[in-house]
């Protein structure tokens, strides 16, 4: 009889053999951010002392736009136990990503309208 690798549930942390866990695919933000040129007091000091790299950094900071935004995403497979798979499927995969937020805000707006109108 062969043994399966021990895997961990991503939600609750339960450790079980791989054949007893469910495999789900999620989208994962791999990399997100922005880059820009920054200078500090040491750059100005280097420029005053005649450093060529410091003066170049200051001139690029003043005259060139270097604001870059980047992002990358990938799909990732996670293991989930049988106790967590129902709640995971209901909240993430079957109902859509933003539908629960939509209904929450719709109820909040409805309550506010009822309070203000009545």
C-alpha positions as CSV (number, residue, x, y, z in Angstrom):
1,X,0.0,0.0,0.0
2,X,1.4,3.4,-1.0
3,X,1.5,6.4,1.3
4,X,0.4,9.9,0.3
5,X,2.3,13.0,1.2
6,X,1.1,15.0,4.2
7,X,-0.5,18.3,3.2
8,X,-1.9,21.2,5.3
9,X,-5.3,22.8,4.9
10,X,-4.7,26.5,3.9
11,X,-7.7,27.7,6.0
12,X,-7.6,25.8,9.3
13,X,-4.1,24.3,9.2
14,X,-5.2,20.7,9.6
15,X,-2.6,18.1,8.4
16,X,-3.9,15.2,6.4
17,X,-2.8,12.9,3.6
18,X,-3.1,14.5,0.1
19,X,-5.8,12.1,-1.0
20,X,-8.1,13.3,1.8
21,X,-7.8,17.0,0.9
22,X,-9.5,19.0,-1.9
23,X,-7.4,20.9,-4.4
24,X,-8.7,24.4,-5.3
25,X,-7.2,27.0,-7.7
26,X,-7.1,30.6,-6.7
27,X,-5.8,33.8,-8.2
28,X,-2.8,35.2,-6.3
29,X,-1.3,38.6,-6.6
30,X,2.3,37.8,-7.1
31,X,3.8,41.2,-7.3
32,X,2.3,44.6,-7.0
33,X,3.9,48.0,-6.4
34,X,5.5,51.0,-7.8
35,X,9.0,52.4,-8.3
36,X,10.3,55.9,-8.3
37,X,13.6,57.7,-8.0
38,X,14.4,58.8,-4.5
39,X,17.1,61.0,-3.2
40,X,18.1,61.8,0.4
41,X,20.5,64.1,2.2
42,X,23.5,61.9,1.4
43,X,22.8,62.4,-2.3
44,X,22.9,66.2,-1.9
45,X,26.1,65.9,0.2
46,X,27.7,63.8,-2.5
47,X,26.7,66.4,-5.1
48,X,28.3,69.2,-3.0
49,X,31.5,67.1,-2.7
50,X,31.6,66.6,-6.5
51,X,30.4,63.0,-6.9
52,X,29.2,62.4,-10.5
53,X,26.7,59.7,-9.6
54,X,25.0,62.0,-7.0
55,X,24.7,64.9,-9.4
56,X,23.3,62.5,-12.1
57,X,20.8,61.1,-9.5
58,X,19.6,64.6,-8.7
59,X,19.3,65.7,-12.3
60,X,17.3,62.6,-13.1
61,X,15.1,63.1,-10.1
62,X,14.3,66.6,-11.2
63,X,13.9,66.2,-14.9
64,X,12.8,62.6,-15.7
65,X,9.6,60.9,-14.7
66,X,10.4,57.5,-13.3
67,X,7.1,56.6,-11.7
68,X,6.3,53.1,-12.7
69,X,3.5,50.9,-11.6
70,X,3.7,47.1,-11.9
71,X,1.6,44.1,-11.1
72,X,1.6,40.5,-11.8
73,X,-0.8,37.7,-10.9
74,X,-0.8,34.0,-11.1
75,X,-3.0,31.0,-10.3
76,X,-2.1,29.0,-7.3
77,X,-3.4,25.6,-6.1
78,X,-4.2,25.2,-2.4
79,X,-5.3,22.2,-0.3
80,X,-8.5,22.4,1.7
81,X,-9.9,19.9,4.1
82,X,-13.5,18.6,3.9
83,X,-14.6,20.9,6.8
84,X,-13.4,24.1,5.1
85,X,-14.2,23.2,1.4
86,X,-17.9,24.1,1.7
87,X,-17.4,27.6,3.1
88,X,-14.5,28.2,0.7
89,X,-16.6,27.2,-2.4
90,X,-19.6,29.3,-1.2
91,X,-17.5,32.4,-0.5
92,X,-14.9,32.4,-3.2
93,X,-15.6,30.2,-6.2
94,X,-19.4,29.8,-6.7
95,X,-20.8,33.2,-5.7
96,X,-18.1,35.4,-7.3
97,X,-15.5,37.6,-5.8
98,X,-17.5,40.8,-5.1
99,X,-21.1,39.6,-4.8
100,X,-21.1,39.3,-1.0
101,X,-19.8,42.9,-0.7
102,X,-22.5,44.1,-3.1
103,X,-25.3,42.6,-1.0
104,X,-23.7,43.9,2.2
105,X,-23.6,47.4,0.9
106,X,-27.1,47.1,-0.6
107,X,-28.5,46.2,2.8
108,X,-26.6,49.1,4.5
109,X,-27.9,51.6,2.0
110,X,-31.4,50.2,2.3
111,X,-31.3,50.6,6.1
112,X,-29.9,54.1,5.8
113,X,-32.7,55.1,3.4
114,X,-35.3,53.6,5.7
115,X,-34.0,55.6,8.7
116,X,-33.8,58.8,6.8
117,X,-37.1,58.4,5.0
118,X,-39.1,57.2,7.9
